[in-house]
């Protein structure tokens, strides 16, 4: 499993969250507390929205704690919204094309979890991605498949319905083959103006997901960045966190 963080609010330097906190994402890459795997060293990525129309990104296959470029970039780059992800592979190759976040147009997406029995399902899942989107898929992960299924299912027009439809399609295909492993997902996705984060599992072992909403700033994380417990709230199981133009936070049940 992986660890990730996302931020939305007044522009800040990215190292304020990625490096500086007591239990920063870099610390989680080496010593995660709430992940299936304590070490997340199979590459990393950052993506950010700033003054340009489309997001920027940087991916590398080195462990995040070993990359001096990441430290320099996050020290310099100031962004009003950004994603950061440290990867623990669930079976696919360690390559830049498999590092999160994934970007298509204005949309950015990253994921922690797995599609149960993905290798047996991969061909069926990829068949649900239309030809005009499929050629934009560069990697081999189940995470990227989820993202492109969401785009095909109307992500731009109705993001909440797109993730619900995608989860239902995945569960149906898993049921069709009698999958023996669970589907688990925490995933944020944003177009720079709208922000969403989902938490779901087909079993009772839902990946951890927390948020902190402090005025205009919203931080959503796989696990808290510090031990100030009352500053972090748990995203309920089987739900979606929504923050749109007014930057308020709404939690809705997925009703899958």
PALUMBA-483397 format. One record per residue (C-alpha): x, y, z. Coordinates in steps of 0.05 Angstrom, whole numbers, padded with zeros to 5 digits, always signed. Layout:
XYZ;...
# end
This chain:
+00000+00000+00000;+00020+00073-00008;+00018+00138+00031;-00005+00205+00003;-00025+00275+00021;-00065+00329-00014;-00073+00403+00001;-00122+00457-00021;-00122+00529+00004;-00078+00591+00005;-00014+00580-00034;+00042+00550+00009;+00110+00520-00005;+00101+00445-00014;+00157+00427+00036;+00112+00455+00091;+00073+00389+00088;+00119+00341+00051;+00181+00352+00095;+00170+00395+00156;+00117+00361+00199;+00135+00312+00254;+00105+00254+00215;+00115+00283+00146;+00103+00244+00081;+00179+00233+00076;+00178+00203+00146;+00118+00160+00127;+00156+00135+00066;+00206+00105+00114;+00162+00089+00174;+00087+00089+00160;+00043+00075+00221;-00023+00056+00189;-00004+00022+00125;+00001-00052+00107;+00074-00039+00089;+00116+00005+00135;+00164+00026+00079;+00140+00060+00015;+00202+00063-00029;+00178+00044-00098;+00180+00114-00127;+00142+00177-00113;+00109+00236-00146;+00083+00306-00135;+00032+00345-00175;+00010+00417-00166;-00037+00471-00189;-00007+00541-00190;-00015+00600-00238;-00020+00559-00302;-00084+00527-00329;-00059+00455-00324;-00023+00420-00267;+00051+00405-00265;+00082+00341-00240;+00148+00307-00222;+00158+00232-00217;+00219+00191-00197;+00233+00118-00182;+00281+00132-00126;+00255+00128-00055;+00229+00197-00036;+00278+00204+00021;+00337+00194-00027;+00319+00247-00079;+00353+00315-00069;+00314+00344-00128;+00249+00332-00091;+00274+00370-00030;+00297+00428-00074;+00233+00431-00115;+00186+00429-00056;+00227+00483-00021;+00218+00529-00082;+00149+00513-00110;+00089+00549-00079;+00021+00521-00097;-00052+00531-00078;-00067+00458-00089;-00020+00398-00092;-00016+00323-00087;+00043+00281-00062;+00049+00205-00063;+00100+00153-00040;+00090+00085-00071;+00092+00014-00046;+00078-00030-00106;+00025-00084-00103;+00056-00122-00160;+00068-00076-00219;+00136-00050-00241;+00173+00007-00208;+00175+00059-00265;+00161+00133-00274;+00098+00116-00314;+00071+00077-00254;+00084+00134-00203;+00027+00176-00179;-00006+00225-00187;-00035+00212-00255;-00056+00272-00297;-00104+00278-00356;-00121+00349-00378;-00139+00388-00315;-00153+00327-00274;-00103+00297-00225;-00113+00231-00188;-00075+00186-00140;-00092+00123-00102;-00076+00079-00043;-00104+00008-00045;-00114-00047-00095;-00164-00080-00141;-00169-00152-00117;-00144-00203-00168;-00122-00146-00214;-00078-00189-00259;-00137-00234-00275;-00182-00174-00286;-00136-00127-00321;-00158-00142-00392;-00232-00136-00375;-00221-00071-00338;-00180-00040-00394;-00236-00058-00443;-00279-00007-00406;-00232+00049-00426;-00252+00078-00494;-00201+00080-00550;-00196+00156-00548;-00173+00151-00476;-00136+00085-00476;-00075+00110-00515;-00064+00162-00460;-00053+00107-00409;+00023+00102-00400;+00032+00053-00342;+00007-00015-00319;-00023-00001-00250;-00094-00014-00227;-00094+00058-00201;-00087+00087-00271;-00142+00041-00296;-00189+00069-00242;-00172+00140-00263;-00187+00128-00337;-00250+00090-00321;-00273+00150-00281;-00259+00196-00340;-00298+00150-00385;-00355+00150-00334;-00364+00226-00336;-00313+00252-00287;-00314+00322-00315;-00390+00329-00313;-00408+00292-00248;-00346+00270-00208;-00387+00236-00152;-00427+00194-00200;-00364+00177-00240;-00328+00146-00179;-00392+00110-00157;-00402+00080-00226;-00329+00060-00230;-00330+00025-00163;-00394-00013-00182;-00363-00036-00248;-00301-00061-00212;-00341-00098-00160;-00384-00130-00214;-00323-00156-00252;-00292-00181-00187;-00357-00218-00172;-00358-00247-00243;-00292-00282-00233;-00301-00299-00159;-00245-00254-00136;-00213-00277-00072;-00180-00210-00053;-00213-00145-00033;-00220-00080-00071;-00193-00023-00028;-00186+00050-00045;-00171+00118-00017;-00162+00167-00073;-00163+00243-00081;-00179+00274-00148;-00183+00347-00169;-00186+00394-00228;-00156+00451-00188;-00224+00481-00171;-00263+00420-00148;-00233+00370-00098;-00257+00301-00078;-00230+00244-00037;-00261+00175-00031;-00253+00119+00020;-00281+00050+00006;-00267-00024+00013;-00305-00087-00007;-00286-00117+00060;-00282-00089+00131;-00209-00067+00125;-00217+00002+00096;-00151+00041+00085;-00142+00099+00133;-00161+00170+00112;-00160+00235+00152;-00173+00308+00139;-00160+00375+00172;-00202+00436+00153;-00173+00499+00181;-00208+00561+00153;-00191+00564+00079;-00141+00506+00082;-00159+00433+00073;-00108+00378+00081;-00127+00305+00067;-00078+00250+00084;-00069+00175+00089;-00047+00185+00161;-00037+00246+00205;+00024+00289+00196;+00032+00301+00271;+00007+00274+00337;-00042+00330+00351;-00099+00281+00350;-00157+00331+00358;-00136+00369+00296;-00149+00310+00249;-00217+00280+00233;-00229+00212+00204;-00264+00207+00137;-00320+00156+00150;-00317+00088+00115;-00352+00082+00048;-00357+00157+00038;-00333+00215-00004;-00305+00282+00019;-00325+00340-00026;-00296+00410-00028;-00316+00455-00085;-00312+00529-00101;-00333+00554-00031;-00280+00509+00001;-00329+00481+00051;-00324+00407+00067;-00382+00359+00055;-00381+00285+00072;-00429+00240+00035;-00441+00165+00039;-00424+00129-00025;-00484+00082-00022;-00451+00031-00067;
# end
